[in-house]
Amino acid sequence: MSAQANVAAQVVSERTRLVIPSVPHWIEPTVEFLRQKAVLSGACQETRAGKLMVALLEALSNAVIHGNLQLTSKLKEAGDDSFARALAERAADPVLSAREVDIVVDYDGERCRWIITDQGPGFDVEAVLARCLSDDPELMLASGRGILMMHSLLDGMRYDLGGRRLTLTLNQPSGTEKRRERRQPLQLPLQVVPLRPDGSPDLAAATPAVSQDLSQHGIALLQSELVEGQRIYIGIPRGGETLYVPAAVRHCRTIADGSVQLGCEFEVVAPPAAPADAAEQLARVHEAVVDVLSQRQVAPLPADERRAHPRVLFTGEVTVACDEPADAITAYARDLSKGGMAIISRVQLPLRPVVISLPRDGGATLRIRARVVRCNRIQEGFFDVGLQFLRLVDVAG
């Protein structure tokens, strides 16, 4: 017996245009019609039809209710019947309800586009996207969350005509899951940290972003500007700290003016090759630090099995030089070990090597080349910094 003919797979192209009034009960049947049409034409696989339906429902609701009927989302946040009452009044208004939503479905065999245009006053797209990308959870969950939802479910989204026209795009092959593991929806405020020409992260140039979904090997996120280059660091909040993860940008799509989507794959970065005399240099650091500790009465801190060297309580003023001695800043130590130390800084330090100066008895100064391995914001203007010792710069005063 021959296999059943897959007629939908033979559709080469298709274009449909429909116009609906701004009456709420038109929204759901129109979405269902568009969903069925997309599946029957082969533009959307059945496994992804549910996501398509959610995105189209959000798009048409916005066009009818917020666009043509001009209802603001703030009424929903009032927590009472204000929104329902206003919606009933606006839908009964013969002038407002007569406004039309124009829908064009354009399928070329490879991708399908839904172009949805309303007759409302439009909205400030950049302002809404800015709220979406804010690192303030209350702002991030405000009226713009529908935009994040639509773009996370489909392959493209663009606003034109001052927010009155929305174009949604679904790539035909995208119904087949090509990722190595299942993605988990996740909306979380993040940081995108670009790299300097020498490959070091530029924390001062970090920009806010918000995640869309997350897997073991990658993340999709939205931010307000394009990223220069193909490698970045992603700052992920974890337990009150920020974990900086290296990643490669696999795609960068413009959503609308002022917002782009990044698809990033996490990188496993091999540590730089150690010089032949690295062990000898570290041994000299260890010896020098032990000498500093011997000059003080220090108290051991609770053991941590993940640390190669036990920490001791070590407080006092230290100096950190990032590039030139003239750029040195004052910081305050909180603990010390043979392998590194933790300090509190009033300045956000980049994740790269610095020179730290420790005071010693007799006026001498111990200068150590160290790598900044973390720089976590405690509160406004204060940072907890972790340093890993590399080698001595000099042992003279």
C-alpha positions in Angstrom: 0.0 0.0 0.0 1.4 3.4 -0.9 2.0 6.1 1.7 -0.7 8.7 2.2 -0.1 11.7 0.0 1.2 14.8 1.9 -0.6 17.5 -0.1 0.5 20.3 2.3 4.2 19.6 1.5 3.5 20.4 -2.1 2.2 24.0 -1.5 4.8 26.3 -3.2 3.3 29.6 -2.2 0.1 31.1 -0.8 -1.2 34.6 0.0 -4.3 35.4 1.9 -5.8 38.7 3.1 -8.7 39.1 5.5 -10.1 42.1 7.3 -11.9 41.8 10.7 -13.8 44.3 12.8 -12.7 45.4 16.2 -15.1 43.2 18.1 -13.6 41.0 20.8 -15.5 37.8 19.9 -13.9 37.9 16.5 -10.4 37.4 17.9 -10.5 33.7 18.9 -12.1 32.3 15.7 -9.8 34.3 13.5 -6.8 32.9 15.4 -8.1 29.4 15.0 -8.7 30.0 11.2 -5.1 31.3 10.8 -3.7 28.3 12.8 -5.6 25.7 10.7 -4.6 27.5 7.5 -0.9 27.4 8.5 -1.0 23.7 9.3 -3.0 22.7 6.2 -0.6 24.7 3.9 2.5 23.2 5.5 3.7 26.5 6.8 3.6 25.2 10.4 4.0 21.7 11.7 1.3 20.4 14.0 3.8 20.2 16.9 4.4 23.9 16.8 0.8 24.9 16.1 0.1 25.6 19.8 2.9 28.1 20.1 1.7 29.8 16.8 -1.8 30.1 18.2 -0.6 31.7 21.4 1.5 34.2 19.4 -1.3 35.1 17.0 -3.8 35.4 19.9 -1.5 37.9 21.6 -0.9 39.8 18.3 -4.6 40.1 17.4 -5.7 41.0 20.9 -3.2 43.8 20.9 -4.4 45.0 17.5 -8.1 45.0 18.5 -8.0 45.9 22.2 -4.9 48.1 22.6 -4.8 49.4 19.0 -8.2 50.1 17.6 -10.2 50.2 20.9 -7.3 52.2 22.5 -7.4 50.4 25.9 -4.3 50.7 28.0 -2.8 47.7 29.9 -2.6 49.8 33.0 -6.3 49.2 33.6 -5.5 45.5 34.0 -3.0 46.2 36.7 -5.6 48.1 38.7 -6.8 44.7 40.0 -10.5 45.5 39.8 -13.2 45.6 37.1 -11.9 48.7 35.3 -10.5 46.9 32.3 -13.6 44.7 31.7 -15.9 47.7 32.1 -13.9 49.9 29.7 -13.6 47.0 27.1 -17.4 46.6 27.1 -17.9 50.3 26.6 -15.3 50.6 23.8 -16.5 47.5 22.0 -20.1 49.0 22.0 -18.8 52.3 20.5 -19.9 52.1 16.8 -16.9 54.3 15.7 -14.2 52.4 17.5 -15.6 48.9 16.8 -15.8 49.8 13.1 -12.1 50.1 12.9 -10.6 47.2 11.0 -7.6 44.9 11.5 -6.0 44.1 8.2 -4.3 40.6 8.1 -2.1 39.5 5.3 -0.7 35.9 5.3 2.2 35.4 3.0 3.8 31.9 2.6 6.6 31.3 0.1 7.3 27.7 0.8 10.2 28.5 3.2 8.7 30.9 5.7 5.3 32.3 6.6 4.6 35.9 7.5 1.6 37.4 9.2 1.3 41.1 8.6 -1.2 42.6 11.1 -2.2 46.3 10.8 -4.6 48.2 13.0 -6.1 51.7 12.7 -5.2 52.8 16.2 -2.9 55.7 17.2 0.1 53.3 17.5 2.5 53.3 20.5 6.0 54.1 21.5 7.7 50.9 20.5 11.1 51.8 21.8 9.7 52.8 25.2 7.8 49.5 25.6 10.9 47.5 24.5 13.0 49.5 27.1 10.6 48.3 29.8 10.9 44.8 28.5 14.7 44.9 28.8 14.8 46.6 32.1 16.6 44.8 34.9 13.7 45.9 37.2 11.4 42.8 37.5 8.4 45.0 38.1 9.0 46.8 34.8 10.0 43.7 32.9 6.6 42.1 33.8 4.5 45.2 32.8 2.6 45.7 29.5 5.4 44.8 27.2 5.6 41.1 28.3 3.4 40.1 25.4 6.1 41.3 23.0 8.6 39.0 24.7 6.1 36.1 24.4 5.4 36.6 20.7 9.1 36.8 19.8 10.1 33.8 22.0 7.5 31.6 20.3 8.2 32.5 16.7 11.3 33.2 14.5 10.9 36.9 13.9 8.9 39.9 14.9 9.0 43.5 13.7 7.0 46.6 14.3 6.4 49.4 11.7 4.2 52.4 11.2 4.8 53.6 14.8 3.6 50.3 16.3 0.4 50.0 14.1 1.8 47.2 11.9 3.3 44.0 13.3 5.0 41.3 11.2 5.4 37.8 12.6 7.6 35.3 10.9 7.8 31.5 11.1 10.5 29.6 9.3 9.1 26.4 7.8 12.0 24.1 8.9 11.9 25.4 12.4 9.1 23.0 13.5 11.8 20.3 13.7 13.7 20.6 17.0 17.4 20.9 16.1 18.8 21.6 19.5 20.7 19.1 21.6 18.3 19.4 24.6 14.9 20.9 25.5 14.8 24.6 26.0 13.1 26.0 29.2 11.2 29.3 29.0 12.9 31.8 31.3 12.5 35.5 31.7 15.5 36.7 33.8 17.3 40.1 33.8 20.9 39.6 32.5 23.9 41.5 31.4 25.7 41.3 28.0 29.4 42.1 28.3 31.3 42.8 25.1 35.0 41.9 24.7 37.8 44.3 24.1 40.2 43.8 21.1 42.5 41.8 23.4 39.7 39.4 24.3 39.1 40.7 27.9 35.6 41.5 29.0 34.6 45.2 29.2 32.3 45.3 32.2 32.0 49.1 31.9 30.3 48.6 28.5 27.8 46.0 29.8 24.2 46.4 28.6 21.0 45.0 30.2 19.2 42.2 28.6 16.4 39.7 29.4 16.4 36.0 28.6 13.7 34.2 26.6 14.7 30.6 27.0 17.6 28.6 28.4 19.2 25.2 27.8 22.3 23.5 29.0 24.3 24.7 26.0 22.8 28.0 25.1 20.4 30.9 25.7 18.2 33.3 23.7 17.9 36.8 25.0 16.7 40.3 24.0 18.7 43.5 24.4 18.5 47.1 23.4 21.5 47.3 21.0 23.6 45.2 18.7 26.6 43.4 20.0 29.9 44.2 18.3 31.8 40.9 17.5 30.8 37.3 17.9 31.9 36.5 21.4 30.5 38.0 24.6 30.2 37.3 28.3 26.7 36.8 29.8 26.1 38.0 33.4 23.6 35.6 35.0 22.4 36.4 38.6 22.8 33.4 40.9 22.3 33.4 44.7 22.8 37.2 45.1 26.0 37.1 42.9 26.6 37.4 39.1 28.1 34.5 37.2 29.8 35.6 34.0 29.6 32.9 31.3 31.5 33.1 27.9 29.3 32.6 24.9 29.4 32.8 21.1 26.7 34.8 19.3 25.1 32.4 16.7 22.5 34.8 15.4 21.5 38.4 15.9 18.1 39.5 14.7 16.5 43.0 14.8 13.0 42.9 16.3 12.3 46.7 16.0 14.1 49.9 16.5 16.1 49.7 19.7 15.8 45.9 20.3 17.6 42.8 19.0 17.4 39.1 19.7 20.7 37.2 20.3 21.0 33.4 20.1 24.0 32.4 22.1 25.9 29.2 22.6 27.8 28.8 25.8 31.6 28.2 25.4 34.0 26.0 27.2 37.1 28.1 27.5 40.3 26.3 28.0 42.7 28.0 30.5 45.6 29.7 28.9 48.8 27.7 28.6 50.9 28.2 31.7 54.5 29.3 31.1 57.2 26.7 31.9 58.2 28.5 35.1 54.5 29.0 36.3 55.0 26.6 39.2 58.1 28.4 40.4 56.4 31.8 40.2 53.4 30.6 42.2 55.8 29.1 44.8 57.4 32.5 45.2 53.9 34.1 45.6 53.0 31.5 48.3 56.3 32.1 50.1 55.7 35.9 50.1 52.1 35.6 51.2 53.1 33.3 54.1 55.6 35.9 55.1 52.9 38.6 55.2 50.6 36.4 57.2 53.4 35.6 59.7 53.6 39.3 60.6 50.0 39.3 61.7 47.8 37.5 64.2 45.3 36.0 61.7 42.2 33.9 62.3 41.4 31.0 60.0 38.1 31.1 58.2 35.7 28.1 57.8 37.2 25.5 55.5 35.9 25.2 52.0 36.6 21.8 50.3 36.6 23.5 46.9 39.6 25.7 47.7 43.2 24.6 47.2 44.4 26.9 50.0 42.8 27.7 53.3 41.7 31.3 53.8 42.5 33.5 56.8 40.9 36.6 58.0 42.9 39.5 56.5 41.6 43.1 56.6 43.2 46.4 55.7 43.7 48.8 52.9 45.2 47.5 49.6 45.9 49.1 46.2 44.8 47.8 42.9 46.2 49.0 39.6 44.3 48.0 36.5 46.4 49.4 33.7 48.8 52.1 34.7 50.0 53.0 38.3 48.3 56.3 37.9 44.9 54.4 37.6 45.4 52.7 40.9 42.4 52.5 43.3 42.1 51.8 47.0 40.2 48.7 48.1 39.8 46.8 51.4 40.8 43.2 51.9 38.5 40.8 53.7 40.4 37.5 53.4 43.6 36.1 52.1 45.2 32.8 51.1 48.3 31.6 49.3 46.3 31.4 46.1 44.3 34.6 46.2 42.2 37.0 48.1 38.8 38.8 48.4 38.5 42.6 48.5 35.7 45.1 48.6 36.0 47.8 46.0 34.1 51.0 45.2 34.9 50.5 41.5 33.7 47.7 39.2 36.8 45.9 38.1 37.2 44.1 34.8 37.7 40.3 34.6 41.3 40.5 33.7 44.8 40.7 35.3 45.6 43.5 37.7 48.4 44.4 40.1 47.6 44.4 43.8 49.8 45.9 46.4 49.8 44.5 50.0 51.4 46.4 52.9 54.2 44.7 54.8 56.0 45.6 58.0 58.8 48.1 57.6 57.1 50.1 54.9 57.8 47.5 52.2 55.1 46.7 49.7 54.3 43.3 48.2 53.1 43.6 44.6 51.4 40.6 43.0 50.0 40.1 39.5 46.5 38.7 40.0 43.5 37.8 37.8 40.1 39.2 38.7 37.9 36.1 38.7 34.7 37.7 39.9 33.3 41.2 40.5 29.8 41.0 42.1 27.7 44.1 42.9 26.8 44.2 46.6 24.8 47.4 46.4 25.1 50.7 44.5 28.7 51.7 44.5 30.1 48.6 46.2 31.6 45.4 44.7 32.9 42.1 46.1 36.0 41.1 44.1 37.8 37.8 44.0 41.5 37.7 42.9 43.6 34.7 41.9 47.4 35.3 42.3 49.6 34.7 39.3 53.1 35.9 40.0 55.2 38.5 41.9 55.8 41.8 40.2 58.6 42.7 42.6 59.4 42.2 46.3 60.9 45.6 46.9 59.2 48.5 48.6 
